[in-house]
Amino acid sequence: MYKLVIVDDEPTVRFGLSNYFDWKAFGIEVVGEADDGDVGLEVIEREKPDLVLTDVRMPNMDGIQMSNQLSERFPHIKIVFVSGHDDAEYLKSALKVKAVDYMFKPVNLGELEIVIERLVSSLNAEQQERKLIEDMQVKLIQSMPLLQEKFLMSLIREGVIYPSRVQDRIDFLNLNLPMEGAYWVIAIRIDDATEVAQTRSERDQQLLSYSVLNIVQELIERDIGGYVFENQIGEFVGILRMAQEDDQESLLFTLAEEVRESLHNYLKISVTIGVGERISRLASLPQSYSQAKEAADQRWFLGKNQIISMDNLEQAEESVYRFDASQQERIVSSLKSADTLKVQEELREMYNALSRNRTDGIAYGRNISLQLLLLATRILLELHVQKQDLESKENELMAKVFQQETLGALHRLVEMFLLEACERIGEKRNGKSKNVIERTRAIIDKRYAENLQVGDIATEVFLSTTYLCLLFKQETGETINEYMTKVRVEQAKALLKDPANKFYEVCYAVGYSDPSYFSKIFKKYTGYTPSSFRDQVM
């Protein structure tokens, strides 16, 4: 409901306006009356109306004087003047105080209705506009963190292009970032970011990012000053500022160490932190960020969970390494002879040399690793050692090459595959695989009645479950589970020939705990249910 105050020195006019017009039909409530301008101001001050209907001429303070004060103190109030026909000069003054309308006495109710309709329409429009502005202000406040993050991101990427406009944005976003001052940029990289993301739901990933930001921001505000934001998945960037009198470098590395330890203790994640050099202007942030990013990239050579500064880059030994034909030939020879020690020695020499090649070591290291994996799979194919699922295994390894974040991790990945290739080639040469198959069959033939798992068999033959399954399929053409089912069904057929054996007893005797499932398996392999099979053989 809109609120209305009526000001007129004639009691009959006030009564008539209050009672002979249906204000509620227009969503208006008469909340007060006054017989003079000074009294009217008091009522208006108390009631805070939306509308004032006032006479022009009144004894102590006329409507024009009152309206002048209202315009200054309550500019949103709509004022309508009611006057006699001889008050033309007063009405000119009314227009000067921005009265929205006026009417002559005696007031015609039809004319009043037209005026009020127009006023209510105007009030509704203003109310909607205010509501829209309020909603936008709420949304602006809610989006302020996002706007701050976007602006900080632009500072490290583009710097300060238009200083005057940047200062306006800094003030608007309520950021404490002087144009001149001591600044550093640090790049915080989550180690094994791909693996961390894959093991978490989307909700948990967002929660992790939020937690990292909170922890790092709290430490920055406590120790130094500045801001942190998520620049990209797995990378958080801190813009740090310090007073000139601070022991800046000591504070910086103490903070970096606290960040590293806190994220490990509270979130159980490992991070590598790259530290850029000190700059003296906000406009130079891209330079410091570029250095921090380059320092963090040295994780590839120096390993994870470290704080790396430009000093590490300057001290790095630079050398050029190339993977030549002679080294490739030595690895091929070692693989074909299944010489695991020689393979390990060649890989160790190769990756040690790569660790010293800082210029293009990341890309070149990955390229060489891909070559080695392809080389090993080619030899396996040539020697007819591995055929099953070779393509999918190869694709999986290629993808993993690009997921590794350190040269050491890449070394271990390649070494693991090449040593596995050596093992299989050696088994092929020594006939060991046939012995493994025979032992696997013997275990199943003896223990089929137990709750026997493939992992149990792999443990007894001293092989990994994956490799045993692959070897058994490759040598026999069937899986271990298929062979175990075949053995159990044959034993069940023999037991069913004896009428004294109940169906559920046969089920349990051959290693199944669910008679219904046993019946389905039996029918799948024989074409008969256990009961129909017994009827047939009897």
N, C-alpha and C positions, 0 to 999 in steps of 0.2 A: 504493500500500500504506500502511495505517496502521501506526504503530510502537507497540510495547508494551514496557513495563518491568515485570518481576516483582520484588517486594520481600517476602522472607519469611526468617525466621531458621532455618527448617528446610530443609536441603538436599534431602530427599526430596520435600517439597512443591514446591519450585522446579523440581526435575527433572520431577516428574509433570505440573505445569501446562505446562511448556515442551514436553514430548515426547508426552504422551498425548492432546493435543487438537489437532485439525487447524485451526490458526490461518490457514493460507493459504486455506482454503476460504472464509473471511470477509474475505479481503483484508488480513490482519494479519501483521506480521512481529515476532517477539520480538527486540529489539535490545539488551537488557541485563538483568542480574539484580543483586540486592543482598541482603545478609543482614541489613541494619539500615537504619533511617531516614536516618541521616547519610550512609551510603554511597549509599543510594538517591537522595538529593538530588544527589550528585555525578554519578551515572550519568544522572539525568534532565536535569541541566544540560548534560551533554555530548551526549546523544542527542536531546533535544527530542522526546519521544514524544507520541502522541495519547492513549494509555491508560496507566494505572498500575493494576496489580493488587497490592494490598498487604495484608500481615497487620496485625492491630490491635496485638497485643502483641509488642514486640521489645525486646531488652535496653537499648541505649543511647538510641535515639530511636524511640519507638513510631510506629505508622502515623498516629495522630491528630495528633501534633506535626508529622510530616513533611507531612501533608496541609494543615495550617494554613499552612505556608510555601509550599506549592505553590499554594494558593488566592490568595495575594498575588502571587506571582511569575509563575505560569503559570495564570491562571484558566481557560484554554480546555481544560486537560487533564481528561479523564474519569477519575474515581477509583472503583475498586470495592474494597470491603473483604472480606477473608476472615478469619473469626474462629471461635472456639469458641462453644459454646452458652451458656457462662457469662460471655460478654462483653457482656451487655445494656447495661450502663452506657456501655461504650466505643462501642457502636453508636449510642447517643443522641448522643454527641459527633460521631460520623461524620455524622449528619444535619445537624449544625450547620455542618460544613465543606463542605456541599453535595456529599457523595458521591452518585454516581448510582445505586449499588446496593450490596448486600452479600450474602455467602453464608456459610453455616456449614460448618466442617470436619467430617468429610472432604468435599471438594468432589465433588459429583455432576456428571458430565460432561454429562448431559442438562440439568440446571439451568444449568450454565455456558453451554451452547449458547443457551438462551433469553435469558440475560442479555447475551451477546455480540451476538446478533441485534438486540436492542433498542439496544445501544450503537452498533453499526455503522449502524443506521438513523438514529439521532440524529446521528452524525458525518456521514453522507451529506447529511442535510438541512441541517446547518450549513455544510457545504462548498458546497452549491448556493447557499445564501444569501450566503455570502462571495463566491462567483463572480459572483452577480447584482449585489452591491454594487460589486465591483471593476469589472465591466462598466459599471455606471451611472456610476461615478466617471470611468472613461476617456471615456465619452461626454460627461459633463459638462465635462471638461477640453477635449475636442475642440470642444464647442459654445460654449465661453467667449467667443470673438470674436463669435459671433452674439448671445449674451446681452448682451454689452457694447454692441453696436450697437443692439439693441432698447431697452436702458435709456437710452442717450444720445439716441436718437430721441424717447423719451418726455419727456426733460428739455426739449428745445427746443419740444415741442408742448404739453405739459401743465404743465411746471415741477415744483415740489416741493409735493405735496399733503400728505403725511404725513412731516414731517422725520425722525422717529425711524426709520421704516421705510426711508426713502431712505438714511439713513446705514448701515443694516444691509446694504442692497443694494450700496452703494458699497464697503463693506469686503469683502463676499462676492466681488464682481467684481474686486477688487484694483485699483480706480481711485483716482487721486490727485485728488480733487475736493472741496476744503474747502467747507463750507456758506457761508462768508464769504470774499471775495477779489476780486481784479480780474479780470474775465472779459470776453471779446469773442466774438462769433460771426461767422464769415465763411461766405458761401455761394459755392461754386465751381461755376459753370455751364459745361459743355462747349458751345462755340459749334457751331452746325450739328449738334446732337446726333442729330437724325433721320437726316441724311445719313451721319454717322459710323457709326451703328448699321447702316444699310442696306448699307454697303460691307464689313461684317465678318460673319463667321460667329458663331454663338452662343459658340463656344469663344474666338474672338478678342475678342468683347465682354467676356466674363468676365475674360480676361487683361488687357484695357485697364483695367477697373475695379480689378482687383487692383494693377496697376502704379501707377495714380493714387493709390490709398490708401497704398501703400508710400512713394512719393516724397514725398507731402505729410506723412505721419506722421514720416518721417525729418527733414524740415525743421523741423517743429513741435518735435520733441524736441530738436533741436540748438539752435534759436534761442530758444524761448520755453517751451513746455510745454503739454500738452493732448492732444486726441484729434480724429481725423477719421473720418467714416463716410459711407457712401453713403445719402443720405436718400431719393432716388428716381432713376430712370433719368436720367442726365445731370447730376445735382446732387449734390455732395459738400459736407458741412457740417463746419466745423472749430470746436470749442469750445476757446478759447485762454485760458490763465491766466498771469498775470505777477506777479512780486514788486512790492510797492508802490514800492520804490526804483528800479525800472527806468525808463528813458526809454521809456515804454510806447508812445506813439503812433508814435515813430520805429521801434521794433522791429516793431510791427504792420505798418506799410506796407512795411518792408524784407522781412519774411517774405512778404507778399502778392506782392511783385514777384519774389522768388525762386521762389515757387510757379508763377507765370505763366511765367517764363522756363524753368524746369526742365521743365515739362510740354510746352512748345513744343520744347525742344532734344532731349529724350529720347523723347517719344511723338509728336511732330509734330502736336499738337493745340493749338487756340486755346481759351482760357478767359476768361470774364468773372467777376470776383470782386467780390461785394457785401460791404461791411463794415458791421456794426452798431455801435452806440455802446457805450461801456464801461459795465458794470454792476458792482455791488459784492456781489451775492448770487447763489448758484447758482439760487435760485428765480426770478430775473428773466431766465433764459436765453430764454424765449419772446419777451420784448420785444426783446432784441438780435437774435434770429433773424428776427423779423418785419421789423426794419429792414434787416438784411442782404439778405433776400429782396426787399424793396422796392427797395433800391439796385441789386441785380442785374437787376431788371426794367427799369431805365433803359437797359439795352442796346438796347432797342427804339428809343430816341431818340438815345442817345449813340454807338452802334456797339459792335462786338464787341472782344474782346481788350483789355479795360480793367479798372482797379481803381476801383470806384465806392463812395464813402462817403456818409453822410448829408449831408455838406456839399454834394455835388453836387445833392441833392434840394432843399436849402434855397435854393441859388442859382439853381435852374431858373426860367426865366421862364414864367409861367402865362398863357395866353390861351385864348380860346374861338374855335373855328373851326367853321363849318358849310358843308356843300356845298349851295349854293343852285341854284335853277332856271336862273339866268342863266349860271352857270359851266358847268352841264351843256349848255346850249344852245350855248355857245362851243365846247365839245369836240366835240359832234355836228357842228357846222358845219366844224370843222377836219378831222375824220375824213372827211366826205363830199367835201371839197375836196382830200383827200390832202395837207394842209399839215403836213408832219412837224415843221417848226420851231415852228409855232403849237401843235401838240399837246405838244411837249416843254416849251414855255414854260408852258402851262397846268398841266401835271403838276408842274413844278418849283415853281410858286407854291403849288399845292395841298399838296404834301408838306412844303414848308417851313413852311406854316401848321400842319399836323398835328404837326410836331415840337415845336411850342411848346404843344400842348394836352396837358399831362401828366396831367390828371385822368382822362380816359377815352380817351386817344389810341390805345391799343392796339386796343381793341374797335372804336372809331369808324374808325380807319385801315383795319382789315380790312373793315369794312362798306362804306366808300367804294370800296375797291379792288374788291370784288365787284361793286359797281354799275357801275364803269367797264368791267370785263371783259364783263359782260352787255350793257352799252350797245354795245360794239364788235361783239360777235357778232350783236346784233340788226340793226345797220346792215349788216353783211356779208350777212345773210339778205335784208334788204329790197332790197339792190342786186344780189342773185343772184351774189355774188362767190365765196362759199365754201359748198359744200353737203356735200362729201365729209368724213366723219369729224368734222363740226363738234361733234356732241354729245360724243364722247369727248374731243376737244380741250378743250372747255369744262369737262368734269368734271375733267380733269387740272389745269387752271389753278385751279379752285376749291380743289382739295386742296392745291396748292402755296401758295395764299394763307395757309393756316393753318400751313404748315411754316416760313414765313419768321420769322426771329428778330429782325430789325431793320426799322425803317421804311425805311431806305435800300434793303435787299434787296427789300422789297415794291414800292417805287418802281420799281426796275429791272425787276422782273417785269412790272408793268403797262405800263411804257413799252415794253418789248420787244414785247409783244403788240399794243399800239396802233399802234406804228410798222410792224409787219408788216401790220396791217390797212390802214394808209395805203398801203403799197406795193402791196398787191393791188387796192385800190380804184383807185389811179393806173394800174395796168396795165390794169384793165378799161376805164377811160376812154380810155386812149391806144392801145388795141389791141396793147399790148406782148406780151401773153400769146400771141397768135397767132404773132408773130414768134419768140418763144422756142420754141414747138412746132415751127415750121418748121425752125429751126436745129437742134433736137434730132434731128428726123427726118433731116436732111441729114447730121449727124455719124454716125448709125447706118448710113445707106445707104452712106456712104463707108468706114466703119471696122468693118463687121460682122465681118470676118475676124480682127480682133484680139481680144485678151482684154480687151474693152471693159467697163468698170464704170460704173454709174450716177454714181458720184462723179466720174469723169473727165469725163463729159458736163456735170454741174453746174458744174464748174470752168470749162469753156469758155464756158458761157452766163452765168457770173457770178451764180449763184443757189445757195442752200443745197440740199443733196441732198433734204431733206424737202420743201421748198417746190416744187422742180422736179417731184418725183414726184406731189405733190398737184395741181399745175397741169396736168400732162400728162394725168392721169386725168380731171380735171374737164373738160378741153377735148376729149379724144378718146374717152373712155369705156373706155380700156384702159391698162394700166400700161406703163412704158417697157420692162420686160423682156418683156412680151407682144409689143410691137411689134418688139423686136429679134429675138425667136424667129421671128416671122412672116417677117421679112426673110431670116433665115438659112435657113429651110425653103424659101422660094421660090427662093433661089439654089441650094440643094442639089438641088431638083427639076430645075432647068435643067442642072446639071452631070451629074446621073444619066442624062440622056438620051443622053449621049455614052458608049458602051461602053468607050472608052479610059480613062475615069476610074475608078480603083478606089474601093471604098467608103470605105476609111480616108483616101484622098486627099481625097475630097469632105468628109469629116468635118472634117479639118484646114483645108480651104479656106474653110469657112464659120464658123470660129471656135470649134469644139469640140475638146477635147483627148482626150476619151474616146469611142471609137467606140460602145461599148455604150450610153452615155448619149445620144449623138446618135441612135442607132437608136430608143430609147424616145421621145424628143422628136418625131422624124420621124413615128412611127406615131401618136402622140397627135394631131398636127395634120392628118395626111393619111388616117389609117386603114390605112396600108400600111407595112410595113417597107421600108427602102431597096431591098432585092433584089426584093421583090414589086412595088414601084412600077416598077422598071426593066423587069421582065418584062411588066407591063401596057402600058407606053408603047411597048415594042419590038414 
